[in-house]
Amino acid sequence: MSTADTESHLRPSKQDVSITIGSVDIDPRAERTLVWKLDLRILPVLAIMYLFNSLDKSNLGNAKTAGLEVQSPS
């Protein structure tokens, strides 16, 4: 197998391929639009959750360093 054959197998195709599952035809452009809309809805929420998580972890680490360990109620 030559290098050209290997490279042609590794490179993704640039053409739009319409996928048919059963009797449902999935339009690649409509799918991209839907994924984009979902990303715009979900990613900001996840980014804010990630920010709060990292802030909480750093605050707990700073409190422990400062000697402010809180005993859990038992």
TORPA-4810 file (N, C-alpha, C, O; in nm, 3 decimals):
<nodes>
NODE_1_0.086_-0.118_0.000_0.000_0.000_0.000_0.090_0.123_0.000_0.181_0.134_0.081_M
NODE_2_0.063_0.213_-0.090_0.147_0.331_-0.102_0.102_0.439_-0.003_-0.002_0.428_0.060_S
NODE_3_0.183_0.542_0.008_0.153_0.653_0.097_0.028_0.727_0.053_-0.050_0.772_0.137_T
NODE_4_0.010_0.740_-0.076_-0.109_0.809_-0.129_-0.236_0.734_-0.091_-0.337_0.797_-0.058_A
NODE_5_-0.232_0.601_-0.095_-0.349_0.521_-0.056_-0.380_0.540_0.092_-0.496_0.554_0.131_D
NODE_6_-0.276_0.541_0.174_-0.295_0.559_0.318_-0.353_0.696_0.348_-0.444_0.707_0.430_T
NODE_7_-0.301_0.800_0.284_-0.350_0.935_0.309_-0.494_0.952_0.263_-0.572_1.023_0.327_E
NODE_8_-0.530_0.887_0.153_-0.668_0.901_0.104_-0.766_0.834_0.200_-0.881_0.878_0.210_S
NODE_9_-0.724_0.730_0.269_-0.811_0.664_0.366_-0.821_0.743_0.496_-0.923_0.734_0.566_H
NODE_10_-0.720_0.819_0.530_-0.719_0.894_0.655_-0.794_1.025_0.646_-0.845_1.073_0.748_L
NODE_11_-0.803_1.084_0.528_-0.869_1.213_0.513_-1.020_1.195_0.504_-1.067_1.109_0.429_R
NODE_12_-1.096_1.275_0.580_-1.242_1.264_0.569_-1.292_1.320_0.437_-1.227_1.406_0.376_P
NODE_13_-1.404_1.273_0.395_-1.464_1.318_0.270_-1.523_1.457_0.289_-1.576_1.487_0.395_S
NODE_14_-1.514_1.542_0.188_-1.564_1.679_0.194_-1.707_1.691_0.146_-1.766_1.799_0.155_K
NODE_15_-1.764_1.584_0.094_-1.898_1.594_0.036_-2.005_1.573_0.143_-1.983_1.500_0.240_Q
NODE_16_-2.121_1.638_0.125_-2.235_1.618_0.214_-2.297_1.483_0.183_-2.326_1.450_0.068_D
NODE_17_-2.316_1.406_0.287_-2.374_1.274_0.269_-2.506_1.272_0.342_-2.512_1.300_0.462_V
NODE_18_-2.611_1.239_0.274_-2.743_1.227_0.334_-2.757_1.087_0.390_-2.737_0.989_0.318_S
NODE_19_-2.791_1.075_0.518_-2.801_0.947_0.585_-2.948_0.907_0.591_-3.033_0.987_0.630_I
NODE_20_-2.977_0.786_0.552_-3.113_0.737_0.559_-3.119_0.625_0.662_-3.049_0.525_0.650_T
NODE_21_-3.203_0.644_0.764_-3.222_0.544_0.868_-3.367_0.498_0.857_-3.459_0.575_0.885_I
NODE_22_-3.386_0.375_0.817_-3.522_0.327_0.796_-3.586_0.408_0.686_-3.537_0.411_0.573_G
NODE_23_-3.696_0.474_0.718_-3.763_0.558_0.619_-3.743_0.706_0.649_-3.809_0.791_0.589_S
NODE_24_-3.653_0.738_0.743_-3.627_0.876_0.782_-3.503_0.926_0.708_-3.397_0.863_0.714_V
NODE_25_-3.517_1.037_0.639_-3.405_1.097_0.567_-3.353_1.215_0.649_-3.427_1.310_0.674_D
NODE_26_-3.227_1.209_0.692_-3.168_1.314_0.774_-3.091_1.408_0.685_-2.995_1.369_0.618_I
NODE_27_-3.133_1.533_0.683_-3.067_1.636_0.603_-2.946_1.688_0.680_-2.962_1.734_0.793_D
NODE_28_-2.825_1.681_0.624_-2.706_1.726_0.697_-2.713_1.873_0.738_-2.665_1.909_0.846_P
NODE_29_-2.770_1.957_0.655_-2.778_2.099_0.688_-2.874_2.123_0.805_-2.845_2.203_0.894_R
NODE_30_-2.988_2.053_0.806_-3.083_2.066_0.916_-3.024_2.010_1.045_-3.048_2.063_1.153_A
NODE_31_-2.947_1.902_1.033_-2.883_1.844_1.150_-2.781_1.941_1.210_-2.776_1.958_1.331_E
NODE_32_-2.700_2.005_1.124_-2.603_2.103_1.172_-2.672_2.220_1.241_-2.625_2.268_1.344_R
NODE_33_-2.785_2.265_1.184_-2.860_2.375_1.244_-2.913_2.336_1.381_-2.904_2.414_1.476_T
NODE_34_-2.967_2.215_1.393_-3.020_2.168_1.520_-2.909_2.155_1.624_-2.926_2.195_1.739_L
NODE_35_-2.796_2.098_1.585_-2.684_2.082_1.678_-2.634_2.219_1.723_-2.601_2.237_1.841_V
NODE_36_-2.628_2.316_1.634_-2.584_2.452_1.667_-2.679_2.515_1.769_-2.634_2.576_1.866_W
NODE_37_-2.809_2.500_1.748_-2.908_2.556_1.841_-2.897_2.490_1.978_-2.905_2.558_2.081_K
NODE_38_-2.880_2.358_1.980_-2.865_2.289_2.108_-2.737_2.332_2.179_-2.737_2.351_2.300_L
NODE_39_-2.629_2.348_2.103_-2.504_2.394_2.163_-2.520_2.532_2.225_-2.468_2.557_2.334_D
NODE_40_-2.591_2.621_2.158_-2.610_2.756_2.211_-2.695_2.755_2.338_-2.682_2.845_2.421_L
NODE_41_-2.782_2.657_2.353_-2.865_2.647_2.473_-2.790_2.580_2.588_-2.801_2.625_2.703_R
NODE_42_-2.717_2.475_2.559_-2.658_2.391_2.664_-2.521_2.440_2.709_-2.494_2.441_2.829_I
NODE_43_-2.435_2.481_2.618_-2.297_2.515_2.654_-2.284_2.632_2.751_-2.199_2.625_2.840_L
NODE_44_-2.363_2.740_2.740_-2.349_2.846_2.841_-2.382_2.798_2.983_-2.316_2.838_3.079_P
NODE_45_-2.484_2.714_2.995_-2.521_2.660_3.127_-2.408_2.573_3.181_-2.372_2.584_3.298_V
NODE_46_-2.352_2.489_3.096_-2.241_2.404_3.140_-2.118_2.487_3.177_-2.047_2.453_3.272_L
NODE_47_-2.092_2.593_3.104_-1.977_2.679_3.135_-1.995_2.747_3.271_-1.900_2.757_3.348_A
NODE_48_-2.115_2.793_3.300_-2.142_2.857_3.430_-2.130_2.754_3.542_-2.075_2.784_3.648_I
NODE_49_-2.182_2.633_3.519_-2.169_2.528_3.621_-2.022_2.494_3.646_-1.982_2.475_3.761_M
NODE_50_-1.943_2.488_3.541_-1.801_2.459_3.554_-1.731_2.571_3.631_-1.644_2.545_3.715_Y
NODE_51_-1.768_2.696_3.604_-1.711_2.810_3.675_-1.742_2.802_3.824_-1.652_2.819_3.907_L
NODE_52_-1.868_2.777_3.859_-1.906_2.767_4.000_-1.837_2.650_4.068_-1.798_2.660_4.184_F
NODE_53_-1.820_2.540_3.997_-1.751_2.424_4.053_-1.606_2.459_4.085_-1.557_2.426_4.193_N
NODE_54_-1.538_2.524_3.993_-1.398_2.559_4.018_-1.385_2.664_4.129_-1.292_2.659_4.209_S
NODE_55_-1.479_2.760_4.134_-1.477_2.858_4.242_-1.498_2.791_4.377_-1.431_2.825_4.475_L
NODE_56_-1.590_2.695_4.383_-1.618_2.625_4.508_-1.496_2.545_4.552_-1.461_2.546_4.670_D
NODE_57_-1.432_2.476_4.459_-1.313_2.399_4.495_-1.201_2.488_4.545_-1.134_2.455_4.643_K
NODE_58_-1.181_2.601_4.480_-1.073_2.690_4.524_-1.106_2.753_4.659_-1.017_2.771_4.742_S
NODE_59_-1.233_2.787_4.682_-1.272_2.842_4.812_-1.254_2.741_4.923_-1.210_2.777_5.032_N
NODE_60_-1.287_2.615_4.899_-1.266_2.512_5.000_-1.117_2.493_5.029_-1.077_2.477_5.144_L
NODE_61_-1.037_2.495_4.924_-0.892_2.482_4.943_-0.835_2.599_5.021_-0.750_2.579_5.108_G
NODE_62_-0.879_2.720_4.991_-0.832_2.838_5.064_-0.877_2.835_5.210_-0.801_2.873_5.299_N
NODE_63_-0.999_2.790_5.235_-1.049_2.783_5.372_-0.970_2.680_5.452_-0.939_2.703_5.569_A
NODE_64_-0.939_2.568_5.391_-0.863_2.465_5.461_-0.722_2.515_5.491_-0.668_2.489_5.598_K
NODE_65_-0.662_2.587_5.398_-0.529_2.643_5.418_-0.529_2.745_5.531_-0.432_2.754_5.607_T
NODE_66_-0.637_2.821_5.542_-0.648_2.923_5.647_-0.688_2.863_5.781_-0.699_2.937_5.880_A
NODE_67_-0.710_2.733_5.788_-0.745_2.669_5.914_-0.892_2.679_5.948_-0.927_2.672_6.066_G
NODE_68_-0.977_2.695_5.852_-1.120_2.709_5.877_-1.196_2.581_5.844_-1.302_2.586_5.781_L
NODE_69_-1.144_2.469_5.887_-1.214_2.343_5.860_-1.339_2.336_5.944_-1.337_2.363_6.064_E
NODE_70_-1.448_2.300_5.882_-1.576_2.290_5.952_-1.607_2.143_5.973_-1.599_2.063_5.879_V
NODE_71_-1.641_2.109_6.095_-1.678_1.971_6.125_-1.820_1.947_6.077_-1.908_2.031_6.097_Q
NODE_72_-1.842_1.834_6.015_-1.977_1.803_5.971_-2.061_1.762_6.091_-2.012_1.695_6.182_S
NODE_73_-2.189_1.803_6.091_-2.274_1.767_6.205_-2.297_1.616_6.209_-2.321_1.553_6.106_P
NODE_74_-2.289_1.560_6.329_-2.309_1.416_6.340_-2.420_1.381_6.434_-2.450_1.264_6.454_S
</nodes>
